[in-house]
Amino acid sequence: MITNNLQQLYGNIDIYLFDQLLKGTYNGCHNVLDVGCGGGRNLVYFLQNGFEVYGVDPNP
């Protein structure tokens, strides 16, 4: 199934991040700072793909 394959590749990321990945926005990038990261669901993709990741959120 296509949905399962996409979830395995990208995890539970939001649609905005998925759009940016498809557009190549992060090609050539090695470091990611997610301001307002919440629980970090969008960071999982980057961690699994060798990025150096930083996340901050005002809510502990």
PDB file with one MODEL, atoms N, CA, C and O in Angstrom:
MODEL        1
ATOM      1  N   MET A   1       0.837  -1.191   0.000  1.00  0.00           N
ATOM      2  CA  MET A   1       0.000   0.000   0.000  1.00  0.00           C
ATOM      3  C   MET A   1       0.875   1.245   0.000  1.00  0.00           C
ATOM      4  O   MET A   1       1.906   1.294   0.670  1.00  0.00           O
ATOM      5  N   ILE A   2       0.463   2.219  -0.737  1.00  0.00           N
ATOM      6  CA  ILE A   2       1.229   3.455  -0.854  1.00  0.00           C
ATOM      7  C   ILE A   2       1.282   4.223   0.465  1.00  0.00           C
ATOM      8  O   ILE A   2       2.318   4.798   0.799  1.00  0.00           O
ATOM      9  N   THR A   3       0.182   4.242   1.218  1.00  0.00           N
ATOM     10  CA  THR A   3       0.145   4.964   2.484  1.00  0.00           C
ATOM     11  C   THR A   3       1.147   4.385   3.468  1.00  0.00           C
ATOM     12  O   THR A   3       1.866   5.135   4.127  1.00  0.00           O
ATOM     13  N   ASN A   4       1.207   3.072   3.576  1.00  0.00           N
ATOM     14  CA  ASN A   4       2.149   2.434   4.493  1.00  0.00           C
ATOM     15  C   ASN A   4       3.587   2.710   4.085  1.00  0.00           C
ATOM     16  O   ASN A   4       4.436   2.943   4.945  1.00  0.00           O
ATOM     17  N   ASN A   5       3.874   2.688   2.794  1.00  0.00           N
ATOM     18  CA  ASN A   5       5.227   2.974   2.319  1.00  0.00           C
ATOM     19  C   ASN A   5       5.639   4.406   2.642  1.00  0.00           C
ATOM     20  O   ASN A   5       6.771   4.647   3.059  1.00  0.00           O
ATOM     21  N   LEU A   6       4.731   5.350   2.453  1.00  0.00           N
ATOM     22  CA  LEU A   6       5.030   6.745   2.768  1.00  0.00           C
ATOM     23  C   LEU A   6       5.246   6.924   4.261  1.00  0.00           C
ATOM     24  O   LEU A   6       6.145   7.658   4.672  1.00  0.00           O
ATOM     25  N   GLN A   7       4.437   6.268   5.075  1.00  0.00           N
ATOM     26  CA  GLN A   7       4.618   6.378   6.524  1.00  0.00           C
ATOM     27  C   GLN A   7       5.942   5.780   6.955  1.00  0.00           C
ATOM     28  O   GLN A   7       6.595   6.314   7.852  1.00  0.00           O
ATOM     29  N   GLN A   8       6.347   4.691   6.340  1.00  0.00           N
ATOM     30  CA  GLN A   8       7.637   4.092   6.676  1.00  0.00           C
ATOM     31  C   GLN A   8       8.786   5.010   6.289  1.00  0.00           C
ATOM     32  O   GLN A   8       9.777   5.101   7.013  1.00  0.00           O
ATOM     33  N   LEU A   9       8.662   5.691   5.153  1.00  0.00           N
ATOM     34  CA  LEU A   9       9.720   6.581   4.692  1.00  0.00           C
ATOM     35  C   LEU A   9       9.779   7.897   5.460  1.00  0.00           C
ATOM     36  O   LEU A   9      10.861   8.384   5.788  1.00  0.00           O
ATOM     37  N   TYR A  10       8.598   8.473   5.746  1.00  0.00           N
ATOM     38  CA  TYR A  10       8.557   9.825   6.289  1.00  0.00           C
ATOM     39  C   TYR A  10       8.045   9.918   7.719  1.00  0.00           C
ATOM     40  O   TYR A  10       8.217  10.956   8.357  1.00  0.00           O
ATOM     41  N   GLY A  11       7.431   8.883   8.234  1.00  0.00           N
ATOM     42  CA  GLY A  11       6.892   8.944   9.587  1.00  0.00           C
ATOM     43  C   GLY A  11       5.613   9.757   9.637  1.00  0.00           C
ATOM     44  O   GLY A  11       4.883   9.848   8.649  1.00  0.00           O
ATOM     45  N   ASN A  12       5.349  10.340  10.778  1.00  0.00           N
ATOM     46  CA  ASN A  12       4.111  11.085  11.027  1.00  0.00           C
ATOM     47  C   ASN A  12       4.338  12.587  10.885  1.00  0.00           C
ATOM     48  O   ASN A  12       3.927  13.359  11.752  1.00  0.00           O
ATOM     49  N   ILE A  13       4.986  13.008   9.801  1.00  0.00           N
ATOM     50  CA  ILE A  13       5.271  14.431   9.607  1.00  0.00           C
ATOM     51  C   ILE A  13       4.020  15.154   9.135  1.00  0.00           C
ATOM     52  O   ILE A  13       3.081  14.537   8.631  1.00  0.00           O
ATOM     53  N   ASP A  14       4.022  16.473   9.307  1.00  0.00           N
ATOM     54  CA  ASP A  14       2.865  17.238   8.836  1.00  0.00           C
ATOM     55  C   ASP A  14       2.995  17.525   7.337  1.00  0.00           C
ATOM     56  O   ASP A  14       4.075  17.399   6.760  1.00  0.00           O
ATOM     57  N   ILE A  15       1.893  17.906   6.729  1.00  0.00           N
ATOM     58  CA  ILE A  15       1.813  18.071   5.275  1.00  0.00           C
ATOM     59  C   ILE A  15       2.739  19.179   4.769  1.00  0.00           C
ATOM     60  O   ILE A  15       3.257  19.084   3.657  1.00  0.00           O
ATOM     61  N   TYR A  16       2.954  20.226   5.569  1.00  0.00           N
ATOM     62  CA  TYR A  16       3.852  21.304   5.146  1.00  0.00           C
ATOM     63  C   TYR A  16       5.277  20.780   4.985  1.00  0.00           C
ATOM     64  O   TYR A  16       5.942  21.077   3.992  1.00  0.00           O
ATOM     65  N   LEU A  17       5.745  20.004   5.956  1.00  0.00           N
ATOM     66  CA  LEU A  17       7.098  19.452   5.859  1.00  0.00           C
ATOM     67  C   LEU A  17       7.195  18.484   4.683  1.00  0.00           C
ATOM     68  O   LEU A  17       8.191  18.492   3.960  1.00  0.00           O
ATOM     69  N   PHE A  18       6.188  17.660   4.486  1.00  0.00           N
ATOM     70  CA  PHE A  18       6.181  16.729   3.359  1.00  0.00           C
ATOM     71  C   PHE A  18       6.318  17.500   2.043  1.00  0.00           C
ATOM     72  O   PHE A  18       7.085  17.101   1.167  1.00  0.00           O
ATOM     73  N   ASP A  19       5.587  18.586   1.907  1.00  0.00           N
ATOM     74  CA  ASP A  19       5.656  19.434   0.715  1.00  0.00           C
ATOM     75  C   ASP A  19       7.071  19.976   0.522  1.00  0.00           C
ATOM     76  O   ASP A  19       7.594  19.963  -0.592  1.00  0.00           O
ATOM     77  N   GLN A  20       7.682  20.444   1.584  1.00  0.00           N
ATOM     78  CA  GLN A  20       9.035  21.003   1.495  1.00  0.00           C
ATOM     79  C   GLN A  20      10.062  19.931   1.125  1.00  0.00           C
ATOM     80  O   GLN A  20      11.000  20.202   0.376  1.00  0.00           O
ATOM     81  N   LEU A  21       9.889  18.730   1.641  1.00  0.00           N
ATOM     82  CA  LEU A  21      10.793  17.638   1.284  1.00  0.00           C
ATOM     83  C   LEU A  21      10.662  17.292  -0.192  1.00  0.00           C
ATOM     84  O   LEU A  21      11.665  17.073  -0.870  1.00  0.00           O
ATOM     85  N   LEU A  22       9.428  17.241  -0.695  1.00  0.00           N
ATOM     86  CA  LEU A  22       9.220  16.943  -2.111  1.00  0.00           C
ATOM     87  C   LEU A  22       9.803  18.022  -3.018  1.00  0.00           C
ATOM     88  O   LEU A  22      10.250  17.726  -4.126  1.00  0.00           O
ATOM     89  N   LYS A  23       9.802  19.264  -2.554  1.00  0.00           N
ATOM     90  CA  LYS A  23      10.356  20.378  -3.335  1.00  0.00           C
ATOM     91  C   LYS A  23      11.876  20.457  -3.250  1.00  0.00           C
ATOM     92  O   LYS A  23      12.493  21.236  -3.977  1.00  0.00           O
ATOM     93  N   GLY A  24      12.496  19.654  -2.363  1.00  0.00           N
ATOM     94  CA  GLY A  24      13.950  19.666  -2.236  1.00  0.00           C
ATOM     95  C   GLY A  24      14.488  20.785  -1.374  1.00  0.00           C
ATOM     96  O   GLY A  24      15.671  21.114  -1.458  1.00  0.00           O
ATOM     97  N   THR A  25      13.649  21.373  -0.550  1.00  0.00           N
ATOM     98  CA  THR A  25      14.059  22.498   0.289  1.00  0.00           C
ATOM     99  C   THR A  25      15.258  22.166   1.176  1.00  0.00           C
ATOM    100  O   THR A  25      16.088  23.035   1.445  1.00  0.00           O
ATOM    101  N   TYR A  26      15.355  20.923   1.629  1.00  0.00           N
ATOM    102  CA  TYR A  26      16.413  20.545   2.568  1.00  0.00           C
ATOM    103  C   TYR A  26      17.571  19.822   1.908  1.00  0.00           C
ATOM    104  O   TYR A  26      18.455  19.316   2.600  1.00  0.00           O
ATOM    105  N   ASN A  27      17.585  19.763   0.576  1.00  0.00           N
ATOM    106  CA  ASN A  27      18.713  19.152  -0.123  1.00  0.00           C
ATOM    107  C   ASN A  27      19.978  19.955   0.187  1.00  0.00           C
ATOM    108  O   ASN A  27      19.972  21.184   0.110  1.00  0.00           O
ATOM    109  N   GLY A  28      21.031  19.277   0.527  1.00  0.00           N
ATOM    110  CA  GLY A  28      22.286  19.937   0.854  1.00  0.00           C
ATOM    111  C   GLY A  28      22.351  20.457   2.276  1.00  0.00           C
ATOM    112  O   GLY A  28      23.372  21.010   2.684  1.00  0.00           O
ATOM    113  N   CYS A  29      21.296  20.292   3.026  1.00  0.00           N
ATOM    114  CA  CYS A  29      21.244  20.747   4.417  1.00  0.00           C
ATOM    115  C   CYS A  29      21.696  19.610   5.332  1.00  0.00           C
ATOM    116  O   CYS A  29      21.395  18.442   5.084  1.00  0.00           O
ATOM    117  N   HIS A  30      22.420  19.966   6.391  1.00  0.00           N
ATOM    118  CA  HIS A  30      22.884  18.947   7.324  1.00  0.00           C
ATOM    119  C   HIS A  30      22.403  19.205   8.745  1.00  0.00           C
ATOM    120  O   HIS A  30      22.413  18.301   9.581  1.00  0.00           O
ATOM    121  N   ASN A  31      21.981  20.438   9.020  1.00  0.00           N
ATOM    122  CA  ASN A  31      21.532  20.822  10.355  1.00  0.00           C
ATOM    123  C   ASN A  31      20.111  21.355  10.278  1.00  0.00           C
ATOM    124  O   ASN A  31      19.757  22.084   9.351  1.00  0.00           O
ATOM    125  N   VAL A  32      19.298  20.982  11.266  1.00  0.00           N
ATOM    126  CA  VAL A  32      17.914  21.439  11.298  1.00  0.00           C
ATOM    127  C   VAL A  32      17.599  21.971  12.683  1.00  0.00           C
ATOM    128  O   VAL A  32      17.892  21.318  13.684  1.00  0.00           O
ATOM    129  N   LEU A  33      17.004  23.156  12.742  1.00  0.00           N
ATOM    130  CA  LEU A  33      16.503  23.730  13.983  1.00  0.00           C
ATOM    131  C   LEU A  33      14.994  23.855  13.851  1.00  0.00           C
ATOM    132  O   LEU A  33      14.499  24.569  12.979  1.00  0.00           O
ATOM    133  N   ASP A  34      14.269  23.166  14.710  1.00  0.00           N
ATOM    134  CA  ASP A  34      12.808  23.225  14.704  1.00  0.00           C
ATOM    135  C   ASP A  34      12.368  24.036  15.915  1.00  0.00           C
ATOM    136  O   ASP A  34      12.406  23.549  17.045  1.00  0.00           O
ATOM    137  N   VAL A  35      11.954  25.265  15.676  1.00  0.00           N
ATOM    138  CA  VAL A  35      11.492  26.153  16.745  1.00  0.00           C
ATOM    139  C   VAL A  35       9.995  25.926  16.909  1.00  0.00           C
ATOM    140  O   VAL A  35       9.226  26.058  15.957  1.00  0.00           O
ATOM    141  N   GLY A  36       9.596  25.585  18.124  1.00  0.00           N
ATOM    142  CA  GLY A  36       8.208  25.215  18.376  1.00  0.00           C
ATOM    143  C   GLY A  36       7.975  23.760  17.991  1.00  0.00           C
ATOM    144  O   GLY A  36       6.950  23.423  17.398  1.00  0.00           O
ATOM    145  N   CYS A  37       8.925  22.909  18.329  1.00  0.00           N
ATOM    146  CA  CYS A  37       8.908  21.521  17.855  1.00  0.00           C
ATOM    147  C   CYS A  37       7.871  20.636  18.545  1.00  0.00           C
ATOM    148  O   CYS A  37       7.582  19.539  18.066  1.00  0.00           O
ATOM    149  N   GLY A  38       7.309  21.096  19.658  1.00  0.00           N
ATOM    150  CA  GLY A  38       6.341  20.246  20.358  1.00  0.00           C
ATOM    151  C   GLY A  38       6.980  18.936  20.746  1.00  0.00           C
ATOM    152  O   GLY A  38       8.056  18.923  21.343  1.00  0.00           O
ATOM    153  N   GLY A  39       6.335  17.834  20.417  1.00  0.00           N
ATOM    154  CA  GLY A  39       6.863  16.507  20.729  1.00  0.00           C
ATOM    155  C   GLY A  39       7.935  16.031  19.766  1.00  0.00           C
ATOM    156  O   GLY A  39       8.516  14.965  19.971  1.00  0.00           O
ATOM    157  N   GLY A  40       8.208  16.796  18.726  1.00  0.00           N
ATOM    158  CA  GLY A  40       9.282  16.476  17.788  1.00  0.00           C
ATOM    159  C   GLY A  40       8.904  15.555  16.646  1.00  0.00           C
ATOM    160  O   GLY A  40       9.782  14.940  16.041  1.00  0.00           O
ATOM    161  N   ARG A  41       7.624  15.442  16.336  1.00  0.00           N
ATOM    162  CA  ARG A  41       7.222  14.485  15.290  1.00  0.00           C
ATOM    163  C   ARG A  41       7.857  14.781  13.942  1.00  0.00           C
ATOM    164  O   ARG A  41       8.126  13.852  13.179  1.00  0.00           O
ATOM    165  N   ASN A  42       8.107  16.051  13.625  1.00  0.00           N
ATOM    166  CA  ASN A  42       8.739  16.378  12.348  1.00  0.00           C
ATOM    167  C   ASN A  42      10.243  16.150  12.356  1.00  0.00           C
ATOM    168  O   ASN A  42      10.872  16.137  11.298  1.00  0.00           O
ATOM    169  N   LEU A  43      10.820  15.973  13.522  1.00  0.00           N
ATOM    170  CA  LEU A  43      12.263  15.783  13.610  1.00  0.00           C
ATOM    171  C   LEU A  43      12.677  14.337  13.369  1.00  0.00           C
ATOM    172  O   LEU A  43      13.832  14.074  13.035  1.00  0.00           O
ATOM    173  N   VAL A  44      11.758  13.407  13.531  1.00  0.00           N
ATOM    174  CA  VAL A  44      12.080  11.989  13.382  1.00  0.00           C
ATOM    175  C   VAL A  44      12.645  11.700  11.993  1.00  0.00           C
ATOM    176  O   VAL A  44      13.640  10.986  11.867  1.00  0.00           O
ATOM    177  N   TYR A  45      12.024  12.246  10.958  1.00  0.00           N
ATOM    178  CA  TYR A  45      12.514  12.040   9.595  1.00  0.00           C
ATOM    179  C   TYR A  45      13.976  12.472   9.481  1.00  0.00           C
ATOM    180  O   TYR A  45      14.808  11.743   8.941  1.00  0.00           O
ATOM    181  N   PHE A  46      14.278  13.659   9.993  1.00  0.00           N
ATOM    182  CA  PHE A  46      15.640  14.183   9.885  1.00  0.00           C
ATOM    183  C   PHE A  46      16.635  13.335  10.679  1.00  0.00           C
ATOM    184  O   PHE A  46      17.738  13.062  10.205  1.00  0.00           O
ATOM    185  N   LEU A  47      16.250  12.925  11.872  1.00  0.00           N
ATOM    186  CA  LEU A  47      17.118  12.073  12.682  1.00  0.00           C
ATOM    187  C   LEU A  47      17.414  10.752  11.978  1.00  0.00           C
ATOM    188  O   LEU A  47      18.550  10.279  11.989  1.00  0.00           O
ATOM    189  N   GLN A  48      16.406  10.168  11.377  1.00  0.00           N
ATOM    190  CA  GLN A  48      16.578   8.882  10.697  1.00  0.00           C
ATOM    191  C   GLN A  48      17.375   9.000   9.411  1.00  0.00           C
ATOM    192  O   GLN A  48      17.818   7.993   8.858  1.00  0.00           O
ATOM    193  N   ASN A  49      17.561  10.219   8.932  1.00  0.00           N
ATOM    194  CA  ASN A  49      18.286  10.423   7.685  1.00  0.00           C
ATOM    195  C   ASN A  49      19.601  11.161   7.862  1.00  0.00           C
ATOM    196  O   ASN A  49      20.101  11.774   6.920  1.00  0.00           O
ATOM    197  N   GLY A  50      20.168  11.106   9.067  1.00  0.00           N
ATOM    198  CA  GLY A  50      21.519  11.586   9.311  1.00  0.00           C
ATOM    199  C   GLY A  50      21.709  13.069   9.513  1.00  0.00           C
ATOM    200  O   GLY A  50      22.842  13.549   9.481  1.00  0.00           O
ATOM    201  N   PHE A  51      20.631  13.818   9.722  1.00  0.00           N
ATOM    202  CA  PHE A  51      20.750  15.243   9.978  1.00  0.00           C
ATOM    203  C   PHE A  51      21.133  15.479  11.439  1.00  0.00           C
ATOM    204  O   PHE A  51      20.812  14.674  12.313  1.00  0.00           O
ATOM    205  N   GLU A  52      21.819  16.587  11.688  1.00  0.00           N
ATOM    206  CA  GLU A  52      22.028  17.036  13.053  1.00  0.00           C
ATOM    207  C   GLU A  52      20.817  17.891  13.401  1.00  0.00           C
ATOM    208  O   GLU A  52      20.522  18.870  12.714  1.00  0.00           O
ATOM    209  N   VAL A  53      20.122  17.521  14.462  1.00  0.00           N
ATOM    210  CA  VAL A  53      18.809  18.091  14.741  1.00  0.00           C
ATOM    211  C   VAL A  53      18.784  18.785  16.097  1.00  0.00           C
ATOM    212  O   VAL A  53      19.310  18.275  17.086  1.00  0.00           O
ATOM    213  N   TYR A  54      18.160  19.962  16.120  1.00  0.00           N
ATOM    214  CA  TYR A  54      17.939  20.714  17.347  1.00  0.00           C
ATOM    215  C   TYR A  54      16.471  21.112  17.391  1.00  0.00           C
ATOM    216  O   TYR A  54      15.901  21.513  16.376  1.00  0.00           O
ATOM    217  N   GLY A  55      15.870  21.003  18.548  1.00  0.00           N
ATOM    218  CA  GLY A  55      14.474  21.412  18.691  1.00  0.00           C
ATOM    219  C   GLY A  55      14.281  22.188  19.980  1.00  0.00           C
ATOM    220  O   GLY A  55      14.835  21.829  21.019  1.00  0.00           O
ATOM    221  N   VAL A  56      13.507  23.234  19.910  1.00  0.00           N
ATOM    222  CA  VAL A  56      13.177  24.018  21.103  1.00  0.00           C
ATOM    223  C   VAL A  56      11.671  24.261  21.118  1.00  0.00           C
ATOM    224  O   VAL A  56      11.031  24.409  20.077  1.00  0.00           O
ATOM    225  N   ASP A  57      11.134  24.297  22.320  1.00  0.00           N
ATOM    226  CA  ASP A  57       9.716  24.549  22.491  1.00  0.00           C
ATOM    227  C   ASP A  57       9.518  25.175  23.866  1.00  0.00           C
ATOM    228  O   ASP A  57      10.107  24.704  24.839  1.00  0.00           O
ATOM    229  N   PRO A  58       8.704  26.224  23.975  1.00  0.00           N
ATOM    230  CA  PRO A  58       8.514  26.857  25.287  1.00  0.00           C
ATOM    231  C   PRO A  58       7.761  25.975  26.277  1.00  0.00           C
ATOM    232  O   PRO A  58       7.821  26.205  27.485  1.00  0.00           O
ATOM    233  N   ASN A  59       7.062  24.978  25.776  1.00  0.00           N
ATOM    234  CA  ASN A  59       6.308  24.077  26.653  1.00  0.00           C
ATOM    235  C   ASN A  59       7.132  22.814  26.918  1.00  0.00           C
ATOM    236  O   ASN A  59       7.396  22.041  25.997  1.00  0.00           O
ATOM    237  N   PRO A  60       7.541  22.605  28.186  1.00  0.00           N
ATOM    238  CA  PRO A  60       8.389  21.428  28.479  1.00  0.00           C
ATOM    239  C   PRO A  60       7.679  20.139  28.160  1.00  0.00           C
ATOM    240  O   PRO A  60       8.243  19.061  28.346  1.00  0.00           O
TER     241      PRO A  60
ENDMDL
END
